[in-house]
Amino acid sequence: MKEQNKLYQYIEVIFWSLVLLALYFSIVWSINKDEFLKQSFFVLGFIILVFFLFIFFKKQNKRRKENLLKDVQRLSLKESINNFINRAGMEKGKLAWKYVDYGFNRDKMDIFLRTLQKEGLKVKNIDDLEYLLIHFIDEKEEAILTGNLKNKQNSFNSLSGTEFELLLIRLFDSMGYIVEHCGKAGDQGGDLILNKGSQRILIQAKCYTNNSGNDSVQQAVAAKKYYDSNEAWVVCSSNFTREAIELANVHEVKLVGKKELQELLLTYLKESWI
């Protein structure tokens, strides 16, 4: 939207500039035709020079922004940007910038811009940040709409741990949660954080073929406190041992096993999983 507004502003400036130029030359023509021809060649050369300079700097700026995306991958900042989109992109009230169904507060954008700069990303201004947000919002929306996990069999057994987490992100996103993806090395046992209103739910994701035991429940209990959550769930692609169920009842941890997960995926994503 902002890019379109800028384009309209540029077009308006060019239009009125041409109107004034035409008015000026009509006056020169009426006064001195020789002077008109000389000035016409000069102005035409100037316009051509400005045009080529505009194209050159436009390409340079586009190349610089494309390099920003490469630097995001190199510096492993993609997850941080997606988390910012999920947490800060659902602001209400007066918003500085909107895109698709996301709205952002300018103060938070400024803070995040400085954070990215400290991480070594060469973002110059808010325009650069908006470019990154547009790219990753488009990527996120495309993944949600197409359900593209590069998996055509719809079998839990064919998924890696990361792919299982991405499947859950799509699921919980479709259920109206704002999802943070924190699953990585040193994640303190947490894989996802779900936010909705006052709810903050820690998700421990287990892509197992065998039944999940006590360890998954213990990890969820520890991660719940670490991530300051008010609920903890263990979501598993199989089922749970009797010991895990008993321990979950003691610590009030919700267990989502294979059958319930299959029903949720069918209801919210219209996908059948085995």
C-alpha positions as CSV (number, residue, x, y, z in Angstrom):
1,M,0.0,0.0,0.0
2,K,2.8,2.4,0.9
3,E,4.7,1.6,-2.3
4,Q,1.5,2.4,-4.3
5,N,1.1,5.7,-2.5
6,K,4.7,6.6,-3.3
7,L,4.1,5.7,-7.0
8,Y,1.0,7.9,-7.2
9,Q,3.0,10.8,-5.6
10,Y,5.8,10.4,-8.2
11,I,3.3,10.3,-11.0
12,E,1.6,13.4,-9.7
13,V,4.9,15.3,-9.4
14,I,5.9,14.2,-13.0
15,F,2.5,15.2,-14.4
16,W,2.6,18.7,-13.0
17,S,6.2,19.2,-13.9
18,L,5.4,18.3,-17.5
19,V,2.4,20.7,-17.4
20,L,4.6,23.5,-16.3
21,L,7.3,22.6,-18.8
22,A,4.8,22.6,-21.6
23,L,3.5,26.0,-20.5
24,Y,7.0,27.4,-20.4
25,F,7.9,26.1,-23.9
26,S,4.7,27.4,-25.3
27,I,5.6,30.9,-24.1
28,V,9.2,30.5,-25.4
29,W,7.9,29.3,-28.8
30,S,5.6,32.4,-29.1
31,I,8.5,34.7,-28.3
32,N,11.6,33.2,-30.0
33,K,11.5,30.0,-32.1
34,D,15.3,29.6,-32.3
35,E,15.6,29.8,-28.5
36,F,12.8,27.3,-28.3
37,L,14.8,24.7,-30.4
38,K,18.0,25.3,-28.3
39,Q,16.3,24.9,-25.0
40,S,14.3,21.9,-26.3
41,F,17.5,19.9,-27.0
42,F,19.0,20.9,-23.6
43,V,15.8,19.9,-21.7
44,L,15.4,16.7,-23.7
45,G,19.0,15.7,-22.8
46,F,18.5,16.5,-19.2
47,I,15.3,14.4,-19.1
48,I,17.0,11.4,-20.7
49,L,19.9,11.7,-18.1
50,V,17.5,11.9,-15.2
51,F,15.5,9.0,-16.5
52,F,18.6,6.8,-16.8
53,L,19.9,7.9,-13.4
54,F,16.5,7.0,-11.9
55,I,16.6,3.5,-13.5
56,F,20.1,3.0,-12.3
57,F,19.4,3.9,-8.7
58,K,16.2,2.0,-8.7
59,K,18.1,-1.2,-9.7
60,Q,20.8,-0.5,-7.2
61,N,18.2,-0.1,-4.4
62,K,16.5,-3.3,-5.5
63,R,19.8,-5.2,-5.5
64,R,20.6,-3.9,-2.1
65,K,17.2,-5.0,-0.7
66,E,17.6,-8.5,-2.3
67,N,21.0,-8.7,-0.6
68,L,19.2,-7.9,2.7
69,L,17.2,-11.2,2.3
70,K,20.5,-13.1,1.8
71,D,21.9,-11.5,4.9
72,V,18.8,-12.5,6.9
73,Q,19.6,-16.1,6.0
74,R,23.3,-15.7,6.7
75,L,22.7,-14.1,10.1
76,S,19.9,-16.6,11.0
77,L,17.4,-13.8,11.6
78,K,14.4,-15.3,9.7
79,E,13.0,-16.8,12.9
80,S,13.3,-13.4,14.8
81,I,11.5,-11.6,12.0
82,N,8.7,-14.1,11.9
83,N,8.3,-13.9,15.6
84,F,8.1,-10.1,15.4
85,I,5.4,-10.5,12.7
86,N,3.4,-12.9,14.9
87,R,3.7,-10.9,18.1
88,A,3.8,-7.3,16.9
89,G,1.7,-7.6,13.7
90,M,-1.6,-7.9,15.5
91,E,-1.7,-4.4,17.0
92,K,-5.1,-2.6,17.4
93,G,-6.0,1.1,17.2
94,K,-4.0,3.7,15.4
95,L,-1.3,1.9,13.3
96,A,1.7,3.3,11.5
97,W,1.9,0.6,8.8
98,K,-0.5,-2.1,7.6
99,Y,-0.1,-5.0,5.2
100,V,-2.6,-7.8,4.4
101,D,-4.2,-8.5,7.8
102,Y,-1.2,-7.3,9.8
103,G,-0.8,-3.9,11.5
104,F,2.3,-2.5,13.2
105,N,3.0,0.2,15.8
106,R,5.8,2.5,14.7
107,D,7.5,2.5,18.1
108,K,7.8,-1.2,18.0
109,M,9.0,-1.1,14.4
110,D,11.7,1.4,15.4
111,I,12.9,-0.8,18.3
112,F,13.0,-3.9,16.1
113,L,14.9,-2.0,13.4
114,R,17.6,-1.1,15.9
115,T,17.6,-4.7,17.1
116,L,18.3,-6.0,13.6
117,Q,21.0,-3.4,13.2
118,K,22.7,-4.6,16.4
119,E,22.6,-8.2,15.0
120,G,24.6,-7.0,12.0
121,L,21.9,-6.6,9.4
122,K,22.4,-3.5,7.2
123,V,18.9,-2.1,7.4
124,K,19.1,1.6,6.8
125,N,15.5,2.7,7.6
126,I,11.9,1.8,8.1
127,D,11.5,1.3,4.3
128,D,14.0,-1.5,4.5
129,L,12.2,-3.1,7.4
130,E,8.9,-2.8,5.6
131,Y,10.5,-4.6,2.6
132,L,11.6,-7.5,4.8
133,L,8.2,-7.7,6.6
134,I,6.3,-7.8,3.2
135,H,8.6,-10.6,2.0
136,F,8.2,-12.8,5.1
137,I,4.4,-12.0,5.5
138,D,3.9,-13.1,1.9
139,E,6.0,-16.2,2.5
140,K,4.0,-17.0,5.6
141,E,0.6,-16.4,4.0
142,E,1.6,-18.5,1.0
143,A,2.6,-21.4,3.3
144,I,-0.7,-21.1,5.1
145,L,-2.8,-21.0,1.9
146,T,-1.0,-23.8,0.0
147,G,-0.1,-26.0,3.0
148,N,3.3,-26.5,1.4
149,L,5.5,-28.6,3.6
150,K,7.0,-30.4,0.6
151,N,5.1,-33.5,1.8
152,K,2.5,-35.1,-0.4
153,Q,1.9,-38.2,1.6
154,N,0.3,-36.6,4.6
155,S,2.0,-39.1,6.8
156,F,3.4,-38.1,10.2
157,N,6.2,-40.7,9.8
158,S,7.5,-38.8,6.7
159,L,8.1,-35.6,8.7
160,S,11.2,-34.4,10.4
161,G,11.0,-32.7,13.7
162,T,11.2,-29.3,12.1
163,E,8.5,-30.1,9.5
164,F,6.2,-31.3,12.3
165,E,6.7,-28.0,14.0
166,L,5.9,-26.2,10.8
167,L,2.7,-28.2,10.4
168,L,1.7,-27.3,13.9
169,I,2.4,-23.6,13.1
170,R,0.0,-23.8,10.2
171,L,-2.6,-25.5,12.3
172,F,-2.5,-23.1,15.3
173,D,-2.3,-20.1,13.0
174,S,-5.6,-21.3,11.4
175,M,-7.1,-21.6,14.9
176,G,-6.5,-18.0,15.6
177,Y,-3.4,-18.1,17.7
178,I,-0.4,-15.9,17.2
179,V,2.5,-18.4,17.0
180,E,6.1,-17.9,18.1
181,H,8.5,-20.6,16.8
182,C,11.2,-21.1,19.4
183,G,12.2,-24.6,18.7
184,K,15.9,-24.9,18.1
185,A,19.1,-26.0,19.8
186,G,19.1,-24.7,23.4
187,D,15.4,-24.0,23.3
188,Q,14.8,-24.9,27.0
189,G,12.3,-27.6,25.9
190,G,9.9,-25.3,24.2
191,D,9.0,-25.6,20.5
192,L,6.1,-23.1,20.0
193,I,4.4,-20.4,22.0
194,L,0.7,-19.7,21.3
195,N,-0.8,-16.3,22.1
196,K,-4.4,-15.4,22.1
197,G,-5.8,-12.7,24.5
198,S,-4.5,-13.5,28.0
199,Q,-3.6,-17.1,26.9
200,R,0.1,-17.9,26.5
201,I,0.6,-21.6,25.8
202,L,3.8,-23.5,25.7
203,I,3.8,-26.3,23.1
204,Q,6.2,-29.2,23.3
205,A,6.1,-30.9,19.9
206,K,7.0,-34.6,19.6
207,C,7.0,-36.3,16.2
208,Y,7.3,-39.9,17.4
209,T,6.3,-43.3,16.0
210,N,6.4,-44.8,19.5
211,N,4.3,-43.6,22.5
212,S,5.6,-40.5,24.2
213,G,6.8,-40.9,27.8
214,N,7.5,-38.9,30.9
215,D,10.3,-36.9,29.4
216,S,8.1,-34.9,27.1
217,V,5.8,-33.9,30.1
218,Q,8.8,-33.0,32.3
219,Q,10.2,-30.8,29.5
220,A,6.9,-29.1,29.1
221,V,6.6,-28.4,32.8
222,A,10.1,-26.9,32.9
223,A,9.6,-24.9,29.7
224,K,6.2,-23.5,30.9
225,K,8.0,-21.6,33.7
226,Y,11.0,-20.6,31.5
227,Y,8.8,-19.0,28.8
228,D,6.4,-17.4,31.4
229,S,3.4,-19.3,30.0
230,N,0.1,-20.0,31.8
231,E,-0.5,-23.3,30.1
232,A,1.6,-26.2,28.7
233,W,0.7,-28.7,26.0
234,V,2.4,-31.7,24.6
235,V,1.4,-32.4,21.0
236,C,2.5,-35.8,19.7
237,S,2.1,-37.6,16.4
238,S,1.6,-40.9,18.3
239,N,0.1,-41.5,21.7
240,F,1.2,-41.3,25.4
241,T,2.3,-43.9,27.9
242,R,0.2,-44.4,31.0
243,E,3.0,-42.9,33.1
244,A,3.0,-39.7,30.9
245,I,-0.7,-39.4,31.3
246,E,-0.5,-39.7,35.1
247,L,2.3,-37.1,35.3
248,A,0.4,-34.7,33.0
249,N,-2.6,-34.9,35.3
250,V,-0.5,-34.0,38.3
251,H,1.1,-31.0,36.6
252,E,-2.0,-29.9,34.6
253,V,-0.3,-30.4,31.3
254,K,-2.6,-30.9,28.3
255,L,-1.8,-33.9,26.1
256,V,-2.8,-33.8,22.4
257,G,-2.3,-37.3,21.0
258,K,-2.5,-38.6,17.4
259,K,-6.3,-39.0,17.2
260,E,-7.1,-35.5,18.5
261,L,-4.3,-34.0,16.3
262,Q,-5.8,-35.7,13.3
263,E,-9.2,-34.3,14.1
264,L,-7.8,-30.8,14.5
265,L,-5.9,-31.0,11.2
266,L,-9.0,-32.2,9.3
267,T,-11.2,-29.5,10.9
268,Y,-9.0,-26.5,10.5
269,L,-6.7,-27.3,7.6
270,K,-9.0,-29.8,5.8
271,E,-6.1,-32.2,5.6
272,S,-6.1,-35.9,6.4
273,W,-3.0,-37.3,8.2
274,I,-2.1,-40.8,9.1
